[in-house]
Structures are given as structure tokens and as C-alpha cells.
Amino acid sequence: MANFFTDNPDLKFHLTHPMMEKIVALKERNFTDKDKFDYAPMDFEDAMDSYEKVLEIVGEICGDIVAPNAESVDQEGPKIVDNEVIYAKGTQENLDALVNAGLMGITLPRKYEGLNFPIVPYIMAADIVSRADAGFVNIWGLQDCAETINEFADEDQKSRFLPRISNGETAAMDLTEPDAGSDLQAVQLKATFNEEDGKWYLNGVKRFITNGDGHVSLVLARSEEGTQDGRGLSMFIYDRNEKAVIVRRIENKMGIKGSPTCELVFKNAPAELVGSRKMGLIKYVMALMNGARLGIGAQSIGICEAAYREGLEYAKEREQFGKPIIQFPAVYEMLSTMKAKLDASRTLLYETSRMVDIYKTYMHISEERKLEPAERKEMKRYQKMADFFTPLLKGLTSEYSNQLAYDSLQIHGGSGFMKDYPIERIYRDARITSIYEGTTQLQVVAAIRGVTTGGYVDRIREYELMELRPELHGYRRTLIGMTEEYVHAVKTVVDVKDNEYVDFHARRLVEMAGHIVMGYLLLLDTQRDEQFKTSTEIYINMGKAENTSRAEFIHNFTLDDIGAYKHV
Amino acid sequence: MGFKIIVLAKQVPDTRNVGKDAMKADGTVNRAALPAIFNPEDLNALEQALRLKDRYPGSEVTILTMGPGRAADVIREGLYRGADKGYLLTDRAFAGSDTLATSYAISCAIKKIKDFDLIIAGRQAIDGDTAQVGPQVAEKLNLPQVTYAEEILSMKEGIVAEDDKYGVPHAKLAEELDLKINGTLEIKRRLERGVETVVTPFPCVITVNASAPNCRPRNAKAVMKYKHARTVTEIQDQSEDYLDLTLDRPYLKIEEWSVSDIETDTKWLGLSGSPTKVKKIENVVFQAKESKRISNDEAELEELIVELIDNHTIG
């Protein structure tokens, strides 16, 4: 009888951010659907009420079904029977419940039988599902692929594939190959056009494909013979009903064991081209992966939430030396820092989601009518910010999810190392978040542009100007000091005018920016709700010290010092 | 093809989380102190109805509930999960009803609804735990009843002229008992020591056990579609937004019947129709009176097993 939405008031707090009024008005095109669909909202309040009611359903299913199933799903895992992936019993139950509840095409337009929700409530659902079972969110969350189809496929493809996803079919994104992991430009799976029947056919192998046996797959393949780089790749839709792909094996993984990670062999598999040839990697996969990275952000935060709750509960109950261990400084510091990182991660998640919401909705509107110059400018602005914030979010929060899982397990002591408590599974599940959809190191590569072009500082200066109650001004002063220190460090690194030097310090700089951004976001949350004050204080204390140590490292370092690090 | 199914549902105080103030001094339930929920076994009943609707397209599921105005929540909950419409039976005249008066009022409302193939109810409500209302409704409507149902295996239209595969002479029974028969149902019952499969003609009344499958979750689109569904009283209350919506969208109007909307003999209603009187409420505190220590050896364990079998604790 648990509800993972209503038992966590932080979620409603982020759902009701003041910017939602704008987001909802854009997404609902001023509520014109209400005469065409009986489930469309009348106005802003009605829409918000719907999001909340639907998230209550998600919370209930997660509390009553998904979370209780997590342990058995972890033990049982999926299997292959007659070339078909059969989910663990609990996974199938989870999926059936979410399908019955109509929660598969959350962001898709109503004409494709979706709910037409903005990204914010969708990501919130992913946040909730991840807390219940981080492995399961991979299957359910692949509805992201539908968003890519909605963006780039033609009308005919959209009307054939999207309603299927809205009604419960699952998806997959088939990108990785044995020799093309982080470097997707090396993808070799071959797409050949048959002049006779006017169809494309796929041949080759894909590896590490999450839910590889999903109903609708987006496949990255080499359509231009003789090419070697990303410009020879196109994107295709493969329909499982074609039965032309063999699921060769399911990987035996350390964590997220309920999610089937497949090796696929395409044998002359008929597929449909999405959008234009050669744009597969350059445009479509980039969009797909940005969406997926936001999803991993949500997954990381769900894991943080689960890890924090497990640690807190254990520390309150476990007694040693005659008192609950939470009363020892070493333990309460760990827990309060975990909470601060959790709150910081979550506020960054929803800030990023709002940015994506605004620019993506403008993009869809621009297909219906010409945007006003001011609207176009706003779209560009938010798109740019989202491009900076997405890797920052994915990179930093996935690391936090690992840290929280580690600390929570540490609080459990020897018991945490046993299979008796959920933290052991959470710890294993967390590990992948900083690896897939681009490792933390690759997120840094994407985020460093935000450092060197001043993208983060621009946004930080905007936060600086926002209204605060007088008693919060002290935190702002600290953050302003941290910003000066950061700007100075960036200048020091950039002034060396050496790309390898920038790459060497990139993670340090991105993390410094992240600490300031999250510090401000927490401060702005506190302006709206006093309950975030403790986390703000703790996070800024921590961020300040962490940034100073990074700045110190940078200022005491020269280009020549890199040499020592190459002797490995 | 399709069947008309009525689900009897009750709004009950959530007795699974009872606090100190759950009972009033006079021995009645303090409803204000307990959250009101959809009676759990009625949700099992609703799920059976919805499964029939899935299996036999064109079927219609109607929720019937009796209670105060806020029991309209039960109907909305039903609509969110796939029911098609609902009736709220509400009137001061029904206040204080025990199971007899309740089943009388409900049977009168069902007579007014008139056109139905099947009535499904939960086995019992968690506030009274009597399990009487379903069977009493069946008796008052002169319908066959099947209790402790766990699964409806099939529902077939038409009179079985011959005896069915279990040798039940449907046509003959119908004549003897003066039953109108629309078809036959095959039902699995969960009994204390096993399961039993029975065949019954319908219309009939079925009461469903908690061991039946849980009810499906609320559906997002249905929630958004029906969240503004209101009864006449709720509309007149004026405190709600979007009231004019019910004018354009008739499906948002929840039928509300008072005593004057159904044909009744008022002496059978409410307190006057309720022979049950609460004489005394006692607080029962469970405590272990005797305990017995058994050492871990074969002989004593053997003795314990024999004793438990003898007193029917296990067997």
C-alpha cells in the first residue's frame, strides 16, 4: 500500500515549478485539444491536476507492484525461448500494470493515442519507476524511442508505429556493435537498398542492446557503401513482426539484471529508413541519446532516492554501543550529505527537463506554423542550454548515484554486503549509470564546451540575479565567490592554449561548474520552500571545499606536469 | 454480443490502518477518523467484471453503490478502471441500514435498472465482515447465487436445453424455480480445502473472494476523462470547477437516486428496516494464555504433530 509519488513531497514541489505554466501552455497549444479528445485538459490547472493524478497511478504501481517484484526479478532475469526474450515473471507483471494504466506513450501527441504530457511529468514517472526498480526503467523508459520517431519519421510511419507504442509495445535503440561502443562512427551493420522491391535490408551484428527483442527498434546502420565515418550512417525502424533478427544471447550482467541486454544478428532484415540518409548519427542518434541521457539522469536520481531511504532506515534502526548508529557523527554526516546530493541531483534533473520541454515543444510547433522571431530566439536559447545541461546532468548525477549506493551500503556495514537487504542490488544497479549512454568521461567531453564557451557561466549569472529573501543572501555570496574562482580556473586552463591540457582538466572544470549550478538551484528551491535549506547549506559547504581543491590543483599545475601521467 | 454487468461496491473506512479514535463512544464507526476506500473485495469483483468486458466486447459494466454523497468517489474509481457508468443510491432514509435493509434497498435499485445479466459483488466489506449483502440481494431478486468465486471461466448466451456437461438440467430448473435464463456461467470457487467448479444459469449473483486477481490499476486516460464526473448534488454544491462540462458531456453525470427514485416500502429501509442492534462493543486484547516448550528431539516433535492433527490445526 505504498505510493512512491505521494510519499515523496519533493516530487510535487518540482512538478509545480513556476515555469510549468509556460511549458503547459506551449505543449497544449493553448488547450485546443479539449474539443477533440475527452481526456485533454481544459486549462493550466486542469492539466496540472491530470499530471498529478497520473503520477499517483505511477506511484501506486511502483509502490505496490514494481518495488516488491524487484528482488525476484533480479534473481530470475530474462531468458531466451525459441529466439524470443521472455522477461522475468515480475518484469512482465510490472509491464502489464503500466500498460493497463496507459503509461506507455506519455509524451506522444494525442493523435497517436499518447497522453501529450510534457517531459517534466514523464521524467518524474521515470524517477519514480527507477526508485522502485532501476533495471525495469530501462524497458519502460525506452518509450523515448517513440519521441525520436515523432521528431524525425514521416507522417505515415508515425501513424503506423506510434499508436502501437502508446498501446503498450516496447522499443529498443540498436546502436552499439562489438567494435563500435563509445565510437559510434565505427558502426558496420550494413543497410542495402533493394531496387526491385524498393526496400532496405539490414545485415550484421548489434551488441549490448537493451530490450533488443522489443517490438519496434531504431537501428543505426551503414547505408553508404565504402564510407567509414559517421556521415555514412542512417537510421532505420525495424519491426519485430518481420522475424528476421536472431537474439543470439542475453548478457549476464552485474546489475540491472531484469533488463535483457541482447546480442542481435540481423539476417536480411527488412527495415524502413527514418528521415534522410546519412543523418542517422549526426542528427537522429544525437537527439535520441540526449533524450536517453535525460532518462539516465532520472534513473540515477531514482537510485539515489532508493539508496538514501535504505540507508536512513537502517541507520535509525541499527543500534551499536547502546544507541542507533544515526547518532554518530560519521553516520549522520554521510546521510545528510547523501540527502544534499540527492536534492541537488533532482533539482538539476527538473531544470534540465524544463529546458528540453521548451525547446522541443517549439520545435514541434515550428512544424505547424512559422515561429515568431522572439519564439525562435527562445527556442535556440533553451536548446543551447539543454545541450550544456544534459551531459552535466548525466555525468554528475550518475556519479552521485554510485556514491550514494556506496555510502548507503557502507552504513549497512556487513549486512549491506549480504543479499539480505535491497542495498546490495541497488549498489550493483547503480554501477552502469555512469557507463552507458556515454561514460562520465564522454559526458565531460560534451560538457566542456559549456565551460570554454561560457555557457555555464551565462546561466549562473542569470541565477545570480534571481530574487532571494534577505536571509539567503549569504549563500549567494558564497556562490558568487565560487563562480569567481571557477572563472579564474577556466581562464588559467584555456590560456595555456593546448587542447590536451583542456581535456586533462576538463572533468575538474565541469564538476566545478556543476557544484555552482546545483548550489544555485538548491538555493532557488529554498526561496520557494524552506525545507531545502539544510541541503542547500550542506551542498554549498561541500561544493565550496571541492571546488577549492580543484582550483588549487589547476593553479599548481603546468603543461609539463601532464608528462608524469603518461607513464602508465 | 455483450453482457450487462452490475458491480455492487461499497465505500468503507480503511480498517487496515486503525487508530485509537476509530470507534465512537456509542459503538458505531467514526468514519471521519478513517480514510474512505473502495472495499478491497469489491475491487476483486470489479476486476472479474472488467475481464468479462475484455473477453466479450460490447459488454457494459455498471457500478452500484449505496452510501453518503461522498461515496460517489467509489463510482469515479470504478470509471477510472474501466467501468462504463454508475449509480449512487443516497438518502437519509437509508441511514443506519444493517445488511437486511441495505440488501433490500439495493435490490429495489436493481429492479429499477432492470436490464442486466450478472451482478457481481465482493464477498464481504472490511467494515462489517458479514458477507451477507450479496446473498441477500440474490434472495430478494430470486436469483441463483455463487459465493466465494475466484474466477469466471466462461459466460455463454442461450438456454442449455440439454443437461450440461456436469448433468445440470437447466431448462427444468428454470421452470421449477421460475427463473428467467439468459445463459450459463462456469465459475471456479475457492473453498477452505480446495477449489470447486460450478455451472449456473444467469442472471445470477456472484460474490468474489480476495484470492481472485487484484483489480487492474486506474487508467491514465480514463482518469483524465472521468475526473470531472459528478452527481447532481455535487453539481449543485457549486464548489467544484468545470461544472458546466456535464452539460456537454453526458457521460460525466453520475446518476444519483434517492428513496423517491426507486420503488420501496419505507418500513424496510434504514433503521426501521434493520433488526440488527449493537448491544455492546468490547475491546479484545489478544494475549497468549498458555505456552508450551518443546525441545528439539524426534519424540516431542512427533507428539506435537499428533496433537495438532487431533485438534484439527493441521490436517
Interface residues (C-beta under 8 A of the other chain):
Chain A: M1 D38 Y39 A40 P41 M42 E45 D46 D49 S50 K53 V54 I57 E60 I61 A97 N100 A101 G102 L103 L115
Chain B: R16 R216 P217 R218 N219 A220 K221 A222 V223 M224 K225 K227 D241 Y242 L245 R249 Y251
